[in-house]
């Protein structure tokens, strides 16, 4: 109940029978508009602009959910440090996972452009997403290698001449999810964030898995919309709306229950 307004906020969640419709259809009325924080040169990320109704919502967390949120927030706060040996090793591991058998000539190398970084030094592209964006990419490569390679190499569908750069798109996805779920707040201020924390308390890898789901879903939306580089922001908005719909499906109890999870292949 909102003390200032003196009324309850009613939120409708989708029933199980609505699952297929939620997965395949969108509504222009559900569009969430927000400011765009530019990351790198050209690609933009869809940032959260809370609806008026969201500002009145408040969710109490269980001790387990609080611990899970704190651990995730600790990860989010870590910035990429090119002098940190752990970060260097993670970047090298990403290269090995992406291009097995191809020797990396250095952490600063023109080779990185093959992965979709904007220059020869990937560290300059991590500013928007921090170290967790590298962890997300590495998790994707290790746990869903088939989907990772398909997206990296743009193997599926009728691709545009001007494609999105894979790695920088990945950083944008990390940033978008953090904003969408309001993960830097003390506790959830939206239903989407509250639902996600329940999923996180069931599986502490939920954020990394959601990242993989989002990347694969974004690529599917890209193909369905016959998008090109300049349409990236529009595709990201569409992807975000789809994720929001799926999080509101009533029988989603685990991150693996999300309909788009079935897009991933190991």
C-alpha positions, 0 to 999 in steps of 0.5 A: 500500500502506498502511504502517500496515495492511500491505495494498493497497487495491483499487479497482474501476472500471466497465467500458464495458459498465456505462456505461448502468447507471451513468447510470440507476441508483443504489444505497443502498449507495453513499450518501456521508453528510457534514456540511452547511455552510450557505451563505446562508439555507436552501440547504445544500451536501453536503460531503465526509466521506472514507470510511475507505478513502479515507484510505489512498489516495495518488496521485502526480501528474505535473508537468503534473497538479501545474501544473494543480492549482496553477492551479485552487487559485489560482483557488479561493483568490480571494475575491469582492471587491466593490471589485475592478474585475475582479470588478465587471465579471465580475458585470456580464457575468453579468447581461448574459449572463443577461438580454440587453437588460435594463439593470442598474441597479446592482451592488446592486439588487433586480433580482438576485433575478430571477437567484436571489440571496437579496438585492439584493447578490450579493456576500453570497452568494459567501462560500461559493464565492469568485470562482470560483463567479462564474467558473463561472456566467459560463462556463456562461452563455457556453458553454452558453447554451441550458442556462443559460437553461433552468435560469435560467428553469425552462423544462423539466419539471413544476416545484415551487411552491417552486423552488431559487434558481438563482444560490445553487444555482450557488454551492453546486455550486461548493463541493460540487465543491471538497469532493468532489474534495478540490481544496484538498489537496496531492495527491488523497486519493480516486480521484475526485480522481485521476481528475479531475486526469487530466481536468484535465490533458487540458483546463484548463477541465475544472472549469468544464465539470464545473460545467456538467454538475453543474448540469444533472444536478442540475436533472434529478435535481430534476425526477426526484425531484419535489423542492421547496426543502426537498429541495435537500440530498437532491438534491445528495447524489444528484447527487454520487453520480451524478458519482462513479459517472460518474468511475469509468467505465473509458473516461472519458478526457476530461471530455466523455466523461462520460455527463451531458455529453450533457445540455448544450446550446449 
